[in-house]
C-alpha cells in the first residue's frame, strides 16, 4: 500500500562528472538509513520557475518516491510503500 508522506529527508548523492549523472545513494528517514539499491524512474518538472527532480528508488524491499527542489537543494520523501509489486 502506498503511503503519502511529504516529509523532509536527508539524501546522499553521487555526482559523476564522467558519466554526467547524479543519483541518490542513501536515504535517512525516521532515524534509519536506507541504501538505494535501484533507481526506477527519474524525471523533472517545473513549478513556476523552480525545477524539481523526482526519483523512484528501492531499498530493502521498500519503494521510495523522492523529490529534489533544485532551488533550495532540499529533499522531500513524497511516498513510501513496504512491498514491491
N, C-alpha and C positions, 0 to 999 in steps of 0.2 A: 504494500500500500504506500503510495507516495504521500509524503507529508510536506506541506508548505512550511518553510522555516523562516526565511528572510531575516537572518541574523548575521552580524559581522563575524568573520573568522580570520585566522592567520593562515597564510598560504606561503609555502616556499616554492620559488620558481627557478627554472633553469632557462637561462638565456644563452642560446648557442648562435654565435655570430657566423660560424662557418656554414651552418645549415639554414640560417636566417629564420630560426624558430624560437618560440617561447612556449614553455609548458609548465603546468603545476606539477610538483613532485611530492608534496606533502601538505596535508590539511591538519590544522589544530582546531578541534571543536569539542566543547564540553570536557575540557582538560584531558583530551585524548588525542594522540597523533595517529593519522591515517596516511599510510604511504600510498600514493597514487600508483595503481598497477596498470591501468589502461585509460587512455583518453578516447572517448567515443566521438562526440561531436564537438566542434568548435566553430562558432560564428560570431559575428559582431554586428552591432546596430547603433544608430544614433538616436538619442532622445534630446531634441533641441540641438545644441552644439556639443553635447557630451557624447563621447564614444564609449561603448560598453563591449566587453568580450564575455561570451558565455562558453563555459567548458562543462561538458558532461564527462564525469570520471567515475571509475570504480576502485574500491578498496575493500579487501576482506569480505567480499560478497555483498557490499553495500554500493549504492548508486548515489552520487552527489552531483547537484547542478550548482555551479559556481558562477558568480558574476563579478567581473573586474571593472571598476569605474576608472577609466584612464585619466580622468581629470584629477581625482584625489588619490589614485593608486590604492584604494581600499577595496577589500573583497567582502562579498556577502555570500552566505550559503542560502540559496533560494529554495532548494528541495532536497529531500533525502528519502531513500527507501532502504529497508534492510533486507530486501530479497530481490535478486535479479531475475528478470524474465517476466 
